[in-house]
Amino acid sequence: MVATKAPEDAYTAEPFVPGRGGLTALRRAAAECRGCPLHRDATQTVFGDGNKDARVMLVGEQPGDQEDRQGKPFVGPAGRLLDRALEEAGIDPSEAYVTNAVKHFKFTQAEPRKRRIHKAPSLREMTACGPWLAAELAVVEPELIVVLGATAGKALLGSSFRVTQVRGTVLEEEIHGRPERLVPTVHPSSVLRAEDREAAYRGLLSDLKVAAQVLA
């Protein structure tokens, strides 16, 4: 008898992505995604959220602890900081669409009940989750993608991406078969970790102002 492989062994979400339907259909289908092993330990899938007609899509790395518990992206401290910076830059957070390159929380935990420590997803895990991001882009059709951090940049632009080299610039690339404009910046969680938090925040704000100018 030949043992059958589990769906997650294939490392692709493709079989789980519906061929038609809007964001509601995608979100419902993503809740059942078994396209990689990350679903095993995560509380739930954290799909994108926001305006389906958004002119700007913000793409982060993966859900954090609070996002994993609540089922929505950017609801923790980094999300609150991002909303503040967007408003200050002249972008209405309520009119944006926010999502992550990876839809399940990857973490390490020394023992049960201990704090869950964020762990960066691998390139294989990012690639596995790519079909969800492609589907979100196809439905929302944003005018601009704001890339939040190195992991999101690698998921969208390849493993050679370095956020420090291109942050605050306007890139034009083909992403999942669509011509896109992108403005990379740091992930807001890196601002919270920075030694000089005020300087790091000013850098994020400066990059987001470039994005606001593109949308003006």
Secondary structure, 3 states (H helix, E strand, C coil): CCCCCCHHHHCCCHHHCCCCCCHHHHHHHHCCCCCCHHHHCCCCCCCCEECCCCCEEEEECCCCHHHHHHCCCCCCHHHHHHHHHHHHHCCCHHHCEEEECCCCCCEECCCCCCCCEECCCCHHHHHHHHHHHHHHHHHHCCCEEEEECHHHHHHHHCCCCCHHHHCCCCEEEEECCEEEEEEEECCHHHHHHCCCHHHHHHHHHHHHHHHHHHHC
